[in-house]
Amino acid sequence: MEKKIILVTGATNGLGREEAKAFLTQGHTVIIHGRNRDKALRVQRELSAETGNSDVDVLVADLESLASVKRMAEEFQAKYDRLDVLVNNAGNQYGSTWAGTAEGHEKTMTVNLFAPVLLSFLLIDSLKKSRHGRIVTVSSASHAQGGQPYLDDIELKDHYSYTRAYGLSKLYVIWAMRALRKNLREQGVDTIDVNMTHPGMAKSSLGEANQRPWYLRPIFALAFLFASSTEKGAQPTIYAATSPEIEGVSDRYYGPKGEEKVSERYYTPENEKAVWDYCLKVLDPYLN
Ligand SMILES: NC(=O)c1ccc[n+]([C@@H]2O[C@H](COP(=O)([O-])OP(=O)(O)OC[C@H]3O[C@@H](n4cnc5c(N)ncnc54)[C@H](OP(=O)(O)O)[C@@H]3O)[C@@H](O)[C@H]2O)c1
């Protein structure tokens, strides 16, 4: 397999750590992103020892800050002349009431939607320098469980609930990535594949640090008992990121059972455009 340069966000825990480990085992150069430098450096040492591949670098950014995402992209570009695969793996779940970032955006939408779209945008030039680049974004089966989109209230100021914020953020990121792919095609760029994945339900620390609504905690505790390992949950993303047989393929959604269908219940071209335009508006200050 050709040696690739792969950036994995949220690689300090759970699925992202497993994905980074697999890419190192495959012999690639892997840049692990984390929000805590000490933790990221510890994971760097551990992965290097576990895989025997010391070609592992670290980037630090808090994805609750879009300015921090921009700094990370600049740091990457200063160090690497190309990127072969961007894995937008990092994600989070927040609490039962609306919470905003220091930059004024709803936290779930920031980490699960704005940050991956911004990072993808800022690294497009690096991906264009790859022989054939890939963007893989980890969504969730919950993209079908957020209910009706509120396109005049994407950040859910008046409609926030924990389930809606997470589910809609994972639906919108699918729409935004498909819009990004269309945008690239319109610019004549056909050497960057854009695909989405989901891990099923995997044992990880997702959302643990932020207080889930009390009534959902027993349900999560029960579901955790039946969840798969992170190793298994990471497989769809590992496949989408490095499998040679899907080079040139875009707009697919891979899960633990292979290719799956995105829920199109609320999809219309107008709805997708509304999400895309909103992302562009939010991201505008960080794009130049
Ligand atoms: N586990 C599941 O069953 C499941 C199901 C569907 C989808 N997913 C998706 O899978 C992806 C990986 O989640 P996981 O289950 O592996 O969760 P996890 O164990 O909590 O790992 C999440 C990773 O993202 C990082 N992260 C979270 N918030 C961040 C922020 N504000 N800034 C920077 N990094 C941040 C975490 O950093 P720290 O190490 O510092 O915490 C960690 O590295 C997410 O997109 C999630 O939505 C998971």
The ligand as an SDF file (V2000), in Angstrom:
LIG
                    3D

 48 52  0  0  0  0  0  0  0  0999 V2000
  -19.1360    5.5750   20.2060 N   0  0  0  0  0  0  0  0  0  0  0  0
  -20.2380    5.4690   19.4940 C   0  0  0  0  0  0  0  0  0  0  0  0
  -21.0770    4.5620   19.7350 O   0  0  0  0  0  0  0  0  0  0  0  0
  -20.5180    6.4080   18.3650 C   0  0  0  0  0  0  0  0  0  0  0  0
  -21.6990    6.2260   17.6290 C   0  0  0  0  0  0  0  0  0  0  0  0
  -21.9540    7.0580   16.5360 C   0  0  0  0  0  0  0  0  0  0  0  0
  -21.0360    8.0330   16.1930 C   0  0  0  0  0  0  0  0  0  0  0  0
  -19.9110    8.2150   16.9390 N   0  0  0  0  0  0  0  0  0  0  0  0
  -18.9710    9.2750   16.5180 C   0  0  0  0  0  0  0  0  0  0  0  0
  -17.6640    8.7430   16.4990 O   0  0  0  0  0  0  0  0  0  0  0  0
  -16.7240    9.8030   16.6830 C   0  0  0  0  0  0  0  0  0  0  0  0
  -15.7000    9.4100   17.7310 C   0  0  0  0  0  0  0  0  0  0  0  0
  -16.3610    9.3280   18.9880 O   0  0  0  0  0  0  0  0  0  0  0  0
  -15.9550    8.2770   20.1270 P   0  0  0  0  0  0  0  0  0  0  0  0
  -17.1350    7.4270   20.3420 O   0  0  0  0  0  0  0  0  0  0  0  0
  -14.6490    7.6620   19.8510 O   0  0  0  0  0  0  0  0  0  0  0  0
  -15.8860    9.2830   21.3740 O   0  0  0  0  0  0  0  0  0  0  0  0
  -14.7110    9.5880   22.4190 P   0  0  0  0  0  0  0  0  0  0  0  0
  -14.1500    8.3350   22.9800 O   0  0  0  0  0  0  0  0  0  0  0  0
  -15.2810   10.5880   23.3720 O   0  0  0  0  0  0  0  0  0  0  0  0
  -13.6090   10.2940   21.5180 O   0  0  0  0  0  0  0  0  0  0  0  0
  -13.8710   11.5500   20.9420 C   0  0  0  0  0  0  0  0  0  0  0  0
  -12.5870   12.2090   20.5140 C   0  0  0  0  0  0  0  0  0  0  0  0
  -12.9020   13.5570   20.0950 O   0  0  0  0  0  0  0  0  0  0  0  0
  -12.1630   14.4650   20.9240 C   0  0  0  0  0  0  0  0  0  0  0  0
  -12.9230   15.6820   21.1910 N   0  0  0  0  0  0  0  0  0  0  0  0
  -14.1470   15.7880   21.7660 C   0  0  0  0  0  0  0  0  0  0  0  0
  -14.4780   17.0890   21.8930 N   0  0  0  0  0  0  0  0  0  0  0  0
  -13.4370   17.8130   21.4050 C   0  0  0  0  0  0  0  0  0  0  0  0
  -13.1620   19.1820   21.2780 C   0  0  0  0  0  0  0  0  0  0  0  0
  -14.0080   20.1140   21.6860 N   0  0  0  0  0  0  0  0  0  0  0  0
  -11.9800   19.5580   20.7320 N   0  0  0  0  0  0  0  0  0  0  0  0
  -11.0880   18.6420   20.3250 C   0  0  0  0  0  0  0  0  0  0  0  0
  -11.2780   17.3230   20.4330 N   0  0  0  0  0  0  0  0  0  0  0  0
  -12.4390   16.9130   20.9560 C   0  0  0  0  0  0  0  0  0  0  0  0
  -11.8830   13.7040   22.2060 C   0  0  0  0  0  0  0  0  0  0  0  0
  -10.7880   14.2960   22.9040 O   0  0  0  0  0  0  0  0  0  0  0  0
  -10.4450   13.8700   24.4410 P   0  0  0  0  0  0  0  0  0  0  0  0
   -9.6030   12.6260   24.3370 O   0  0  0  0  0  0  0  0  0  0  0  0
   -9.6870   15.0350   24.9540 O   0  0  0  0  0  0  0  0  0  0  0  0
  -11.7450   13.6360   25.1420 O   0  0  0  0  0  0  0  0  0  0  0  0
  -11.5710   12.3290   21.6570 C   0  0  0  0  0  0  0  0  0  0  0  0
  -10.2810   12.2790   21.1240 O   0  0  0  0  0  0  0  0  0  0  0  0
  -17.5380   11.0310   17.0400 C   0  0  0  0  0  0  0  0  0  0  0  0
  -17.7160   11.8590   15.8950 O   0  0  0  0  0  0  0  0  0  0  0  0
  -18.8720   10.4640   17.4690 C   0  0  0  0  0  0  0  0  0  0  0  0
  -19.9500   11.3700   17.3060 O   0  0  0  0  0  0  0  0  0  0  0  0
  -19.6340    7.4300   18.0080 C   0  0  0  0  0  0  0  0  0  0  0  0
  1  2  1  0
  2  3  2  0
  2  4  1  0
  4  5  1  0
  4 48  2  0
  5  6  2  0
  6  7  1  0
  7  8  2  0
  8  9  1  0
  8 48  1  0
  9 10  1  0
  9 46  1  0
 10 11  1  0
 11 12  1  0
 11 44  1  0
 12 13  1  0
 13 14  1  0
 14 15  2  0
 14 16  1  0
 14 17  1  0
 17 18  1  0
 18 19  2  0
 18 20  1  0
 18 21  1  0
 21 22  1  0
 22 23  1  0
 23 24  1  0
 23 42  1  0
 24 25  1  0
 25 26  1  0
 25 36  1  0
 26 27  1  0
 26 35  1  0
 27 28  2  0
 28 29  1  0
 29 30  1  0
 29 35  2  0
 30 31  1  0
 30 32  2  0
 32 33  1  0
 33 34  2  0
 34 35  1  0
 36 37  1  0
 36 42  1  0
 37 38  1  0
 38 39  2  0
 38 40  1  0
 38 41  1  0
 42 43  1  0
 44 45  1  0
 44 46  1  0
 46 47  1  0
M  CHG  2   8   1  16  -1
M  END
$$$$
